[in-house]
Amino acid sequence: MDLPEFITNQPLLDIPFPPDVVEAYAIKGAHGMAVFFVFHKAMELPPHSHKGQWGTVLEGELTLTIGGETRIYRPGESYNIPSGVEHSAVAPAGLKVIDVFEEPDRYPLKG
């Protein structure tokens, strides 16, 4: 499934990964940030923590370890990462997810 143009016209995030690996389109509000991630190549996100995060898988399978518990999430399944809980992820090529972050400035916008 391709993301609609009104989403891909949203600002890209300035994330520490090249755009040929992952693209991230953001909708930012006063109290949070919604991000549409498109993984073009497989990657692993090392353990880290921040404020709350909720997400859902659109396409592909996401392996998440949240607070020491590992689970695979498939299209239509959602996950909740409470504030401050350590988590890591394995994202295969082709994965598309929507993540909503409690922090409106979780990532800076490009440009």
Order of alpha helices (4+ residues) and beta strands (2+ residues): alpha-beta-beta-beta-beta-beta-beta-beta-beta-beta
